[in-house]
Amino acid sequence: MSRKVSLSSALAPLGAVAVLAAPAAALAQAQPGAEGASQDDLGEIVVTANRSTDGLVAPSHPITRLDRETVEAGRAVSDTLSGVLAKAVPGLADSSRTITDYGQSLRGRGALLLVDGVPYNTNRDSARNLISVDPANIQRVEVLRGGSALYGSGATGGIISINTRPAGGPFRAETMVTGITSLSHPSSDGLSGRVQQFVSGAAGGFDFAANAGWQHIGAGFDAKGDRRAPEPSQGDLFDSTVWSLGGKLGRRVGDDGYLQGSLSWYQAHQDTDYAADPAPGRLPAGAAIARPLKGLQLADQNQIESKVATLAYRDRDVFGSDVSVLAYYRDLFTRFTPFDARGVATRGRNVDQVFQNTTVAGGRLTIKTPLGQRTALTWGGDVNHEVSDMPLDVFDPAAYDASGGLVFNRLRTLIYMPELTTRTEGAFAQVQHRLTDRIGVEAGVRYDRAKASFDSFTPLSQSQSAAPFVVQGGAIDFDAWTFNAGTTWEPVDGHELYASFSQGFQLPDIGLQLRNAGAGFSIDNSDLQPVKIDSYEAGWRGRFDQVSASFAAFRTTSDFGDVQSFNNGLILLRTAERINGVEATVDYGAAQDVWRFGGTATYLSGHEKGAAAVRSQDMTGYRIPPLKLTAYVTYAPNAVWDVRLQGLHSAGHDYRLNGVASFGRREVKDYTVVDLIGRYRLSARDQLTVGVENLLNSQYLPVYSQLLRGNTNTSRVPANGATLSVSLKRVW
């Protein structure tokens, strides 16, 4: 029962990528003390957002790079990586201020997250990707903005590529201790803290690195001093403990080779006494904010556990080519917040709690072959094998009701989504050619094929049926060719114009279709074409003495839409989509200047049209964020201390259709958040960093909260009020 779907038209985006290297301007705005990209020496295997980074041709897409110092400073005012990136990366929506990435689109579409080349996205997306990365172990972040199929499925909006801290070099030990407290409600409940240790060096012919981290996350308090409620739709990590461990071991092989293995483990586990008070949810939407309710009795709360192993080899001279090979394995477990789903037929009408198990194994091959002085070929392939399932625990509804939603006594465990196996294979080639000293071109092609399979199962929608329907197991196949092309032109020194066409794609959320299956469901009749996007972009980047700036205008189109939610259930909605947008950055000053300042602007508009619709309509706020502006000013009078003031403004927008609210379609109010970061070098080995998030103690709800992810006021969770962070770092 296998079906072949031709994807030249439907999946055609895997094609390769013409992508980029980043305008310096797009980077400078990130944080004080930004260094450029770190040196790519033989002792460090680096995975970049652009797979063909030869420097032969200037990039035809924008990319934002953040180094370790930038991320470290950003954590002083944003405890999550999603928050750090939202304040630094044009095109990226503001963060939810919770555990989830849901709604944090990149140019209105999804982003592929790679950590040392390992994909963190899964086919049944749990939207907990960025939270699974320990920011303390990040060496650099590259955000490629624009659809790409360079690494396969998932990058319809771009790629977020993270490299962790490298092994080797002179011995280095680093300890950082951080304390965090609410300034709007100083109390023991609001205390948080973290301790991180890192060591690296070389001994006995081996390079090594190891990191360990512990973190306690306390309660959050809004600007009025009220405790923030738990977020019942996607979850949070109030009153949680986080552990992370990692290590790398590398060794040179001959004159040109380097072999490296790595292991990492990350676990976040919540243990709170608070649940979301259901009372605000009974009021009209927007009439109240979420409130916490003490007395929660739940054995297993929000949890994330990620275990990753990699083995990488690079040889810079294999018959004249630079060859890199990566093999990886990832084991992911995530548990969500309980939910009263007695009104949701596809979940079996229970009070339940979903959790997801996923294992991923795969490999990548990248070969860079020079073809003379002006031409280079990058080619290779990938394979990825994923197995996922989603059980759910069912709780006693009588105990739940009698306690007002506080007591969860587990009765049994059922299968919500059956075990689903997804295998993808791809091959690509990318050519770069320098026509003249000022003009470069590049073009690429990629072929992908994918197969998903599952065994027969009885969906939860049939759990209360006298004669339940059994969905027959089966398989579905996809294949696709995708393409890209781009060119750059430097008309005068210091200024570049670029234009590009690229394709990206997203495999359909097959697990979503399976868990929503009803009577009569057949994989052969399901609407499972992948999301293919065509992306068109033109831009400029340049420098005028002390000022660097960039501008990009883009359009993306697709014949099929992404996952949306209706009536407390996720639905794979097949609508044609069109997104237009512009991004701009400006920065003044060099790293050694006393004063530096700059900012970014991002504006998007999006329209969707159903197959039977007469005209298009605006897309939801979870896909198309409001206008986002960022600004910063840095004062560094000497090498001993510096201070940075930064702000983020999210504009208001009415997402309702004809004044009617629905999921992701509500009126969103504007807000502005100002942060302060100060650093003082106590000695050559010691540094003190002080940060105040939300310096003006503004009471506001992030876009995510205003859109009501849970469709009631229980999702209207305000952001933190003024919050103080103090860190002491010691290099031994």
N, C-alpha and C positions, 0 to 999 in steps of 0.2 A: 504494500500500500504506500508506495513511494511516488512522489510527484515532483516533476521538474518544472521550475519557474524560470523563464528566460529573463535575465536581468539587465540586458543591455539598456533597456529602457527603465526597468524598475529598480535595479540594483546597480546601475551603472556607475556608481561613484567610487568604487574602490581605487580608482586610478591614481596615480601617484601623486605627487605633490610638488608643487613648485616652490617650496616655501623658503624661507627666510632667514634671516639673521637679525636683527632688530635694530631699528633706528636707535641711536644712542639716546635720543630724546625720550623715547618711550620708556627707557630704563631709568633715566636720571631722576624721574619724579618719584621713584619708589620710596627711598628712605635716605637718611643721611649716610654718608660714607660708603655709597655703593661702589663696589669695585666692578670692573668689567667681568667677562666670562673668565673663569679660572683657566690656568694653563692646562692644556690637554697633553700631558706627558705620558710616556710609556707606562709608568707605574700607576696610572689611573684609567679605568675603563669608563668612558663617558657616553651616556645615551642622550641624544639631543632631540628636541622637537622636530628639527629638520634633519632628515636622514642623510642628506647629501651636503654636509657642511665643509666644502673644500675651500671656500673663499674665492673660487674662480669667478663666480658670478654673484653680484649683489642680490639680496633677497627680493622676491616679488610679492611678499606678504609681510605684514608687521609682526614682530615678536617682542615680548617684554621679558627681560631677564632680571631676576632678583638673586643676589648672592646671599651667602650665609649671614653676613652682618646685617643685611637689609631685613631678612626674615626675623632675625633675633631682635632687632629694634622694634619691628612691627608687633611682636608678641607682647611688648610692654603695654600695648593698648588694644590688643585683640588676641584673646587666649586661644582661638582656633585658627587653623590655617586658612579656612574659608574667609574669615574676617580679615586676615592680613592681605590676602589676594584681592578681595573686593575693594580695599582702599588704595590699591596700587596698580591694578590692571584695567586699562580701558576695555570696554566691551563686555566685562564680566559684571553680572548683576550683583546687587548687595546681598550679603549673607543673611541667613534666617535667624541668627543668634541662637540656634538650637543645634541638635546633633545632625541634622539632615542637610544635604546639598540640594534638596528638592526646590525648584524654582530659581536656583542660581545658574541661570543659563549663560552661555558665552555666545554673544551675537544672536541671541534668541534661540539658540539650539544647544545640543548637548556637547560636552567636552569629554575627550578621552583622557583619562588619568594614567600616566605611566610613572612608575617608581623604579629607577634603575632598569628601565625597559620592560618591567612586568606590568601588564594591564590590570588595573584595579576595578574597572567596570565589569559587570556581569550581565548576561542576557536578561535575567529577571532582576532589574536594577533595584538594589536596596536603598539607593540614594544616601549611602553612608561611606562614600569613598574618601573624601578629604579628611574626615574625622579619624580615619584609620591610619593616618600618617603622623608620626611624632615630629613636630616642627623642630625639635632640638637636634635632630640628626640630619637636617637638610644642609647640603652644601650649596646647591643652586636650584633655581626654578626657572624654567623657560615656558612661556605661554605663547603658543602660536595661535594667532587670531585669524580664523577663517577655516572653512570646511576643508578636510583633507582625508585621503585614504592611504596615506603613507604607511601607517602601521595597521591598516585594516579597519574593521568596523568601529563605530563609536564616536568619531571626531567630526560630526556634522557641523559643529560650531568652532572646533579647534582642538588643540592638544595642550595639556598641562603636563610637562615632563619634569620630573623631580630626580635629581641625583643626590644620593646620601653622602655623608662625609667619607673621604677616601682613606685608604690604608697607605702606609709607607711614610717616607720622609724622616726627618729627625724626630726623636722621641718627643711626644707632647702629651701632657695630661691637663685636662680642663674640668673644673668643677663650677657649677652654677646653682645657686640657691635663690629661690624667688618666693616672696610673700605677697598675697593679694587680699585686699579688704574693700568692702563697700564703704564709700564716704557718705552716702545718703542714709545708711543705717549701720553704723559700726557695731558689730556684735560677733560673738564666737561662731554663730551659724553662718555668717558671711565670709569667714576666713577660708582662703585657699592657699595652697603652697605646692611647690615642686622642687625636686632635687634632681640634677642631671650630672652624669659623669661620663667623660669621653677620654680615651687614650688611643694613641696611634704611634707607629714607629716601624723600625725594621730590625730584625735580629736573625742570625743564622741563615741568611739568604732569603728570608721571608719578609714580606710586608704584612702588617697587621693593623687592625682597628677594632675597637670595642666600645659600645655605649650602653649605658643603663640609665633608666629614668623612673621616677616615682612621682605621682601627682595626686593630691587630694583636691577635689572640686567641691566647694561648699555651696551654699544657697546664693542665688542672685537677688538683688533688691533694685526696684525701679527708682526713678528720681524722687518719688514721694516717700520713699523709705519702706514701701510694702514689698513683702516677699513675692518674687515672681512665681507664678503657677507652673507646674509641670505642663509640657506640651503634649496633649494626649493623642495627636494624630501621627506624628513622626518620631516623637520622643525627645529626651534631653538627657543631660548628665549631671544634674544637680545632685549633690551628696553622693559622689562617685569616687572610686579609686582607679587610677590608671597606672599600669606598669608597661615598660617597654625595655626590650633587650635586643642587642644586635651585635654582629661581629663580621669582620672580613679577614680573609687570609689570601695573600697573593704571592706569586713568585714569577720571576723572569724565566722564560724558556728560550734559550739561545740568545742571539743578538737582537732579534726583532719581535719576540713573542712574549706574551704576558698572560698568565692563568690566574683566575681569581674565583674563590667561592665565598658565598655570604649566607648568613642566617639572620632572620629577624623575627621578633615576636612582639605583638602589641595587644594589650587587653584593657578594656574599660568596662567596669562593672558598677552598676548603681545599687545603692542600698539606702533608700529614703523612706521617711515616714509620711510623705505627703503625696496626695493624689490631686487630680484636677477636680475642683468642686463642680458638680453638674448643674448647680443652680443658675449660674450666668447663661448656660446653654439654653435655658427655657425662655429667656428674654429675647426680644427681637434682635436680629443681627446688628451689631454696632452699638447696642444700647448699654453694654457693660464690658468690662475687661475680665479676663480670666482670673480666678482666685484659687489659691491652694487650700486644701482641706487635709488636716492632720488625722492620722489614724490608719494609714494604709497598711494592710496585711497582705503582702504578695511575696512569695518565696523567691521567684526569679524575675528580676526587673530588667530594665534596658541593659543590653550587653553587646559588646563587640569584641571579637577575638580574631586576629589575623596572624597567620604563620607563613613565612615566605622563605624559600631556599632558592639560590641561583648559582649557576656555574657559568663563567664567562671566559672566553679566550679571544685574544686579539694578536694578529701577526701583521706587521706593517709591510712585509715583503714576501708575498706568496706569488712567485712568477711576476713580480712587479706590481701586484695589487695589495691593497690594505684590506684584510679579512677580519671580520668580527663575528663571533658566534655566541649566542646566549641561550641557555636552557634554564627554565624556571618552573617552580611548583608553588602554589598558594593554596592554603586551607583557610576558609573564612566562615565564621559563625556570627550571626547577628540575631538578637532577640528584640522584639518591638514591644510597645506599650499595649496592655490589654485594651479590649474594645468591646463595647456592647453592640454586637452585630445581630441582635435578634430581629432587626428589620431588614437584614441583608440575606436574601435567599442563596446567593452564590457562596456564602460562608456557612451555610447550614443553620442559620438563625440561632446562634449561640452567643454567650458571653465568652470571648476567646482571647488568645494571645498567640500571635504568629511568630515563628522563628525560621531562619533560613540557613541551610548548610550548602556550602559551595566548595568544590575543589577544582583547581585549574592547573593544567600542565601544558607547557608549550615551549617553543623555541623560535629564535630569529637568526637569520643569516644576512649579513650586509657586506658587500664587496665593493670597494672603490677602485676603479681601474682608470688610470690616466691614458688618454688617447692623444698624445702630443702635448704641446705647450698650451693650447687654447681650448681643449676639449677634455671632459671627464665623464665617465660613466659610473653610476652607482646602481647596483643591481643586487637581487637577493630574494629571500622568501621568508615566510612565517607559517607556523602551525600553532593552533590553540585548541585544546580539548577541555571542555567545561562540563561538570556534572553538578546539578543543583536540585534541591527539593525544598519544600516548605510545609512542614507539619504545623499544627496548631494545638495548643492546650485548651480544653474546654473546662469552664468553671461552673460551680453551682450557682444557678441564677437566683435561687431563693436567698442564699447567703449574701449575694451581691446586692440584691434589692433591700434586704433588711438592714444592711449596714450603710445604705446610702452611697454605694459604689466604692466601699473601702475594703471589703473582705473578698479575697479570691481563693476559694478552695477548689483545687484541681480535681476533676472527675476522670478525665481520660485524654488521650492524645489521638488526633485524627490527621489524615493527610489532606492538606489544602491544595498543594500543587505536587503532582507525582514527580518522581525522579526524571529529570530531563537532561539528555546528553546532547551537547552542541559541539560540533567539530568544524573548524574553519581552516582552510589552507589558502595561501596566496603567494604570488610571485610578482615582482615589479622590476622595472628598469627606468632610470632617470638620467637624462643627458643634459649636461651644462656646456655651453659654448660661448666663448668670448669673441664676438664679431669684431669689435675694435676695443681700444683702451677705455671707451666710454659706453659701449653698448654690449649687453650680455643677454642671452636667451637660454631658456631651459624648457624641457618638455618631458613628460613621463607617461607611462602606461602601467596598469596593474590588472592582473586577473585574479579573481577570488572565487572559491567555491565553498559552500557550507552545507552541512547536513545536521538536522535535529531529529532526535528519535525519543520515543517513550513507550512504556508498556501500557496495557489496558488498565483502566481504573474506574472507580465510581466517584464522580464529582460530588462535592459537598452539597451542591444544589439538589441532589437526589437523596440526601440522607434521611429525609422524612417522608419519602415516597413509598407507597406500598409495593410498587414494582419499579425499583430504581433502574435508570438507564445506565448502561456500562459503556464508557467511551473506549472504542477499540484502539489499541496501540498502533503506532505507525511511524512513518518518517517523512520528512519533507526536505527537498534539496533546492539549493539556490546556486546560481553562478553569475558572474558579472565581469565586464570589462569597464574600467574607468580610466580617465585621462586628465592631464593637466598641462598647462603651458603658461609661460610668463616671460616678461622681458623687463629689463631695467635700462635706463638711459641717464647718464650724467652730463647734462648740457653744459654746466660750468662746475668748477671745483666746489665741493661742499654741498651740492644739491643733486638729488636723484629723483627721477620720476619712474614709476613702475606701473605695470598693468598685468593682470593675471586672470586666468580661468582655471578653476579646479573643481573636482568632484569629491564629495564625501558620501558616506552611506552609513546606515544604521540597520543592523539585522532586526527583524520584527521581534517584539516581546512575546515569544511563543509561550512562555510559562504563564503569562497573563491570560492568554486565550484558554489555556488548559484549566486554570483554576476557576475561570468564569464559565466553564462549559456547562451547558444544559442538555436537556433531552434532545436527541437528534444530532448532537455535535459530531462532526467528522473533520479530521485534519485536512482531508481533500477539499472540503468546501469552505474552510476558514479563509479569512481575508488576511493572508500573511505575507504580502509583498513587502520587501524591505523599503525603508525610507531612503530614497536617493536624492541628493541635493546637488544643484549646479550653483557654483559661486563665481560671481564676477566682481572684480575689485580694481580700483585705480587709486594711486596715492602719490604723495610727495613727502620727502624728508630732507631736511637741510639745516644749515647752521649759518648764523649771521654773527660773527664775532663771538660774543658771550652768550648768545641765544641759540638754542637748538629747538627745533619744532618738527611736527609731522602732522599729516592729514591723510585720512583714508575714507573713501566712499565705497560702499559695497551693496550688492543685491544677491540674495540667495532664493532659489525657488525649488520646490519639490512637489511631486504629484501625490504623495501620501503623507499624512500627518503622524504625529507622535501620540503617546499615551495621554489621555485626559481622564477626568474623574466626574462621575455623575451618580447621584443617589448613593453616596458612600461606597462606590465601587470604581476601580480603575477600568477604563475602556480604551482599547486600541482604536482610535478614531481616524478613519481614512479620509482626510480632507487635503485638497491642494493648498499649498502655503507659499506666500511671498513675503520676504522680509527685506526691508531697505534700512540702511544705517550709515551714520558718519561717526568718525572718531577723530579727535584732535589732541595733541599734546604740546606743551611748551615748557621749556626749562631755561632758567637764567643762572649762569655761574658754573665754575668748574669745582672739582672736589676740594681744591685747596683754598677757594675763596671764602671770605668771612661770611658773606651773605649769599644765599642761594634760594631761589623760589621758583614755583611753577605750578602746573595743574594739568588736568585732563578733562575732556568732555566726551560723553557718549550719548547718542540719540538713536533710537530704533523705532520703526513702525512695522507692524505685521498684519497681514490679512490672510484669512482662510476661506475656503469655499468647498462645501460638500458636493458630492457627485450630483445630487438632485437640486442643489440650490440655484436660484436665479442670479444672485449676486453675492459678493464676498462680504465678510464681516471681520471686525477687528479680532485679533488673537487675544488670548487671556493674559493677565498680568503675571502669571507664572512663567510665561514664555517671553513676553515683551516687557521688560522693566521700564519704569519711568526714566526720564532724562536723569543722568547721573553726572555730577560735577565733583571733582576733587581738586584740592589746592594745598600747598604747603609753603612754609618759609622756614629756613634753617639759618641759625646764627652760630658760627664757630670761630670765636675770636683767636683761638690758639689750639694747640694739639692736646690740651688737657681736658677741655670740656666743650660741649656743644648742646644746643637745644633746638627742638623742632616743634613747630605748631602746624597741625594739619587738620583738614576738614573734609567731610563728605556731605554733599547735598543730594537728596533724592526728591525729585519734583512730584507734585501731585498729578493724579490722572484718574479719569473716570472710565473704567473698563466695562461698565454696564452696557447692555444692548437695549436701546430704546428705554432706558431708565430701569430695566429689570435686572436685578442681581441674580447671580448663579455662581457656580464654582469658578474661582479665578476671575470673576467679573463683578468687582465691587469698586466703589469709589475710594481711591487711595489718597491720603493727605500727605503733603510734603513734610520733610524733616531735615534738619541739619545737625551733624554731630562733629564736635571739635575735640581733638586729642592733643595732649602735650607729652613730648618725650625728651628727657634730659639725660645726658651721659657725662660722667666725671671719671677720669682716669686717676685712680688713687696712687698707682705706681706703675712700673713697667709691666707688672703681672696682674694687677687688680683693676677692675672697672666696676663702677656703680651705675646702674641704670634705673631711672625713676620714670614711670609713666602714669598719666591720668587719662583714662578712657572717659569720654563724655565729660569733658572739663567743665562745661557750663551746666551740667546736671539737667539736661533737657529730658522731659517726659515725652517719649515717642514710641510708636509701634512700627517695627520694620515692615517693609512691603509684604513679606511672607505672612506676618501676623494679621495685617489689615485685610488680606485676601481670604482669610478664614479657611485654612487647609482642612479643618475638620467640619466645615460648614456651620459651625455654631460659635458663640462667643468664647467657648473653652479654648479656642485657638488664638484669641486676641491677647497675646502675652506681650507686655511692654518689654523694651530692652533694658539693660542695666542702666542705673543712674551713674553718677560719678563713681569711678572705681580706681583705687590706687594700687599700683604694682611697684615693688622694689626688688631689684635683682642685684646680687653680688657675684661677679665672675672672677675666678682665680685660675691663672695659667701656671702650672707647676714646672 
